[in-house]
Every structure is written in structure tokens, then in C-alpha cells.
């Protein structure tokens, strides 16, 4: 008998995930190249901000499994999951598990800080963030240092994420990558299956994406 599958990740969640992967990777590469590529580096930062704003909107209004209310658990539940994980007995989840849910919040906050500091950054050569005029020169240089340090932290978060995915994919045999590609995951023996999955809608997603883009444009135009 085939294991029943259910649509967990809608198209907007999947696009957010893979676009964020691509944009962060490209931002890293352009920063290493320097020169004229720094204009693309800045565009990557704007895109990251737009993606984060959209994901926050979608976390409150999107499909059921995409909502923060579904995958953010209490500290008690999170520590209980961690204890079970250390024993190799953690339950399976369709959406993010308790640790994974809080990791999403951490990543969103970190990306906001990473891209946000870039708005005020100044490499003291050619490239300046669009809001560098809002702060003094000395503070801009200090923010640039924070921007670089934050990226080192972001690399650590990404490495931990990859390690966690590898653990669940290879050792626990959870099709996480497949789920983030197709949106579907096996629904048997999971701790968070919903009786009714609310739909988000294409129009709502497109409108929220437009609002996120307009918000970034307004911010960098200050």
C-alpha cells in the first residue's frame, strides 16, 4: 500500500526557500568579486529584505503549514523535542519540527540584520549602501564591520541547517528535499497533521509579494 502524501509547502514557501538560497549564494560571490559586482551585491540585499518581508506576511496569512502559529512551539515542547532528539526518538513532523520552527525565526531575523546593515554599509572605496547618508561616516564604517561579522554568523547558521537536513534526510529517511521541491510529504506517523489545510491563494501571494517589493523600494528611497 502506498503511503498517503499531503501538500505541505505551497508554491510561495518553496519559491521563498530556493530564491533565498540562490540570492545569498550570489551575494556571497559578488562580494568576493568586488568592483562593479558590488551593485549586484546591493541588489541581492534588497531582494533578501523583500523575501523576508514576504515570508513574514505569509507566516500570518498563508497556507496552514506555512503559518507561524502552526510550527512555533512553546519552550516546553521545544525542549521535550530536543530531549527526544538526543535519544534518537524524536517524532516526525510534516511542517517544521519545534527546533526547526525556531530556526526559521532565527534565520529571518539574521537575514534582516544582514541585509539591513548593508543599507548603511560603506566600503570606504566605491560602494555605499542607499542609506549611508542617514548615519555619520564613523558609524557607517562600524556598521560595515557588523555587516561582515553577521555574514560569518550566517554561514554558521547555514552550515547547521545543512547538517540538520542531512540528518533528517539520510538517517531519519524524511524526504525533506523532495518536499521542498514538490510541496508534498508522506502523512503517516506525523505529529502535526492538520484535519483541514487552509489555502492561501495565488492572488493573495502576488499582492503580498508586490507589497513586500514596494516596502523595500520605499525603504531604500528614504
C-alpha positions in Angstrom: 0.0 0.0 0.0 1.3 3.4 -0.9 1.9 5.9 1.9 -0.5 8.8 1.6 1.0 12.2 0.8 -0.3 15.7 1.6 0.5 19.1 0.2 2.6 20.8 2.9 4.6 23.5 1.3 2.8 25.8 -1.1 4.5 27.3 -4.2 5.2 30.6 -2.3 7.0 28.8 0.5 9.1 26.8 -2.0 9.9 29.9 -4.1 10.9 31.8 -1.0 13.2 29.0 0.1 15.0 28.4 -3.1 15.2 32.1 -4.0 16.8 32.8 -0.6 19.3 30.1 -1.2 20.2 31.5 -4.7 20.3 35.1 -3.6 22.5 34.5 -0.6 24.9 32.4 -2.6 25.1 35.1 -5.3 25.5 37.9 -2.7 28.5 36.0 -1.3 30.0 35.5 -4.8 29.6 39.2 -5.8 31.1 40.4 -2.5 34.2 38.2 -3.2 34.5 39.7 -6.7 34.1 43.3 -5.7 34.3 46.1 -8.2 31.3 46.6 -10.4 29.8 43.4 -9.0 29.0 45.3 -5.8 26.0 46.8 -7.5 24.6 43.3 -7.9 25.6 42.6 -4.3 23.4 45.5 -3.2 20.5 44.3 -5.3 20.9 40.9 -3.6 20.5 42.6 -0.3 17.3 44.4 -1.4 16.0 41.0 -2.6 16.7 39.4 0.7 14.8 42.1 2.5 11.9 41.7 0.1 11.8 37.9 0.6 11.9 38.2 4.4 9.1 40.8 4.4 7.0 38.5 2.2 7.7 35.4 4.4 6.6 37.3 7.5 3.4 38.3 5.7 2.9 34.7 4.5 3.6 33.4 8.0 0.4 35.1 9.2 -1.9 34.8 6.2 -0.6 32.0 4.0 -1.4 28.3 3.9 -1.9 26.4 7.1 1.5 24.7 7.3 3.3 27.9 6.3 1.9 29.8 9.3 4.0 30.7 12.3 1.1 29.6 14.5 1.4 26.1 13.2 5.2 25.5 13.7 6.2 27.7 16.6 6.0 25.7 19.7 6.3 26.6 23.4 9.7 26.3 25.1 8.5 23.3 27.0 7.5 21.5 23.8 10.8 22.5 22.1 13.0 21.2 25.0 10.9 18.0 25.0 11.6 17.5 21.3 15.3 18.2 21.9 15.4 15.6 24.6 13.8 13.1 22.3 16.2 14.0 19.5 19.2 13.4 21.7 17.8 9.9 22.3 17.1 9.3 18.6 13.4 9.1 19.3 12.1 12.4 18.1 8.6 12.4 16.4 8.2 13.2 12.7 6.5 16.4 11.6 5.0 17.4 8.3 5.9 21.0 8.8 8.9 22.3 10.7 9.7 20.4 13.9 9.9 22.5 17.1 13.6 23.2 16.7 13.3 23.8 13.0 10.5 26.3 13.6 12.5 28.5 15.9 15.5 28.1 13.4 13.2 29.7 10.8 12.6 32.7 13.1 16.4 33.0 13.7 17.1 32.9 10.0 14.6 35.5 9.2 15.9 37.8 11.9 19.5 37.2 10.9 18.8 37.9 7.3 17.0 41.1 8.3 20.1 42.2 10.2 22.4 41.1 7.5 20.6 43.0 4.7 19.6 45.9 7.0 23.2 46.7 8.0 24.1 46.6 4.3 21.9 49.6 3.7 24.2 51.7 5.9 27.5 50.0 4.9 30.4 51.8 3.3 33.5 50.0 1.9 35.4 53.3 2.0 36.3 52.9 -1.7 33.4 52.9 -4.2 30.3 51.2 -2.7 27.9 52.7 -0.3 24.5 51.5 0.9 21.5 53.6 -0.1 21.0 54.9 3.5 24.6 55.7 4.3 23.8 59.4 4.3 21.5 58.8 7.3 24.4 58.0 9.6 27.8 59.5 10.1 31.0 58.3 8.5 32.4 56.6 11.6 29.1 54.8 12.4 28.9 53.7 8.8 32.3 52.1 9.0 31.3 50.4 12.2 28.1 49.1 10.7 30.2 47.8 7.8 32.2 45.8 10.3 29.0 44.4 11.8 27.8 43.5 8.3 30.8 41.4 7.7 30.7 39.7 11.1 27.0 39.0 10.7 27.8 37.1 7.5 30.2 34.9 9.3 27.4 34.1 11.7 25.0 33.5 8.7 27.4 30.9 7.3 27.4 29.1 10.6 23.6 29.1 10.6 23.5 27.8 7.0 26.0 25.0 7.9 23.8 23.9 10.9 20.8 23.9 8.6 22.5 21.8 6.1 23.7 19.4 8.8 20.1 19.1 10.2 18.7 18.5 6.7 21.3 15.8 6.1 20.5 14.1 9.4 16.7 14.0 8.8 17.1 13.2 5.1 19.8 10.4 5.3 19.4 9.0 8.8 15.7 9.5 9.6 14.7 9.0 6.0 12.5 12.0 5.9 12.1 13.4 2.3 12.8 17.0 3.2 14.4 18.0 0.0 11.7 16.3 -2.1 9.1 18.1 0.0 10.6 21.4 -0.7 10.7 20.7 -4.4 7.3 19.2 -4.9 5.5 20.5 -1.8 4.3 17.0 -0.9 5.3 14.9 2.1 4.2 11.5 3.4 1.5 12.0 6.0 1.7 8.8 8.1 3.0 8.7 11.7 3.5 12.5 12.0 2.8 14.7 15.0 1.3 17.8 13.3 -1.1 16.7 10.6 -4.0 19.1 10.2 -7.5 18.0 9.6 -8.2 20.8 7.1 -5.4 22.7 5.3 -6.4 26.2 4.5 -5.4 27.6 1.1 -3.5 30.8 0.6 -4.4 31.7 -2.9 -2.3 32.9 -5.9 -3.8 36.4 -5.8 -3.1 36.9 -2.1 0.5 35.7 -2.6 1.1 38.0 -5.6 -0.4 41.0 -3.7 1.8 40.4 -0.7 4.9 40.0 -2.9 4.1 43.3 -4.5 3.7 44.9 -1.1 7.0 43.5 0.0 8.7 44.8 -3.1 7.2 48.3 -2.6 8.2 48.3 1.0 11.9 47.7 0.1 11.7 50.4 -2.6 10.3 52.8 -0.1 12.9 51.9 2.4 15.9 52.4 0.1 14.4 55.7 -1.1 14.4 57.3 2.3 
